[in-house]
């Protein structure tokens, strides 16, 4: 698997109009019930695994998998037994 480094991910996201880029790390077996965000996101999982549920459909994501969410989209998150880390670009 050939992932970019964080700086490359950040520069690319900012060039495409994202105004905030950060790393999020979640503890093992964390569950976030359905919620929304007031920003759009593009993210890249870089460690661990997570389940992302949108409109009743769950995607299992592992290192190297990317996901997007538009602002105000209801979703839930479930992190695996090793937790997960992803890089996320936000468009506020």
Legacy VTK file of the C-alpha trace (Angstrom):
# vtk DataFile Version 3.0
C-alpha trace
ASCII
DATASET POLYDATA
POINTS 92 float
0.000 0.000 0.000
1.430 3.347 -1.054
-0.096 6.133 1.060
0.893 9.771 0.693
2.471 11.459 3.687
0.346 13.832 5.765
1.939 16.945 4.259
1.124 15.808 0.709
-2.446 14.917 1.729
-2.829 18.331 3.377
-1.399 20.333 0.463
-3.599 18.494 -2.044
-6.731 19.042 0.048
-6.019 22.751 0.557
-5.395 23.157 -3.186
-8.902 21.733 -3.737
-10.540 24.241 -1.381
-10.534 22.467 1.969
-9.745 24.938 4.755
-8.897 22.559 7.617
-6.820 19.363 7.583
-6.097 17.247 10.640
-5.344 13.783 11.943
-8.013 12.014 14.000
-7.193 8.994 16.170
-9.926 6.890 17.764
-9.582 4.414 20.633
-10.387 0.729 20.118
-14.074 -0.171 19.940
-15.284 3.440 20.039
-18.854 3.854 18.803
-20.295 7.178 17.676
-24.053 7.026 17.297
-25.742 8.784 14.413
-24.733 12.436 14.116
-23.962 15.119 11.533
-21.161 17.629 10.929
-21.497 21.263 9.798
-18.707 20.691 7.236
-17.956 18.439 4.251
-15.131 15.923 4.598
-12.714 13.871 2.535
-10.718 11.413 4.612
-8.099 8.702 4.239
-7.802 5.867 6.758
-4.107 5.380 7.563
-4.248 2.867 10.447
-6.741 0.395 11.888
-10.297 -0.082 10.733
-13.700 1.517 11.035
-17.259 1.016 9.950
-19.058 4.037 8.501
-22.829 3.822 8.188
-24.743 6.229 5.937
-28.394 5.771 4.934
-28.432 2.262 6.401
-25.399 1.133 4.389
-22.184 0.253 6.254
-18.757 0.388 4.646
-15.837 -1.343 6.348
-12.776 0.849 5.891
-9.130 -0.087 6.441
-5.793 1.640 5.929
-5.673 2.961 2.374
-9.452 3.402 2.048
-10.899 6.873 1.519
-14.355 8.237 2.278
-16.307 11.436 1.735
-19.299 12.987 3.463
-21.187 16.108 2.541
-22.097 18.521 5.342
-25.128 17.637 7.496
-25.304 13.994 6.316
-26.446 11.712 9.176
-23.943 8.913 9.793
-22.531 6.691 12.538
-19.030 5.368 13.133
-17.718 2.206 14.781
-13.984 1.726 15.290
-12.324 -1.681 15.296
-10.431 -3.541 18.038
-7.224 -1.645 17.190
-8.958 1.711 16.885
-8.242 3.801 13.816
-6.432 6.859 12.569
-7.478 8.871 9.571
-6.488 12.136 7.955
-9.435 14.387 7.272
-9.852 17.480 5.148
-12.814 19.687 6.095
-14.602 22.289 4.025
-16.326 24.587 6.523
LINES 1 93
92 0 1 2 3 4 5 6 7 8 9 10 11 12 13 14 15 16 17 18 19 20 21 22 23 24 25 26 27 28 29 30 31 32 33 34 35 36 37 38 39 40 41 42 43 44 45 46 47 48 49 50 51 52 53 54 55 56 57 58 59 60 61 62 63 64 65 66 67 68 69 70 71 72 73 74 75 76 77 78 79 80 81 82 83 84 85 86 87 88 89 90 91
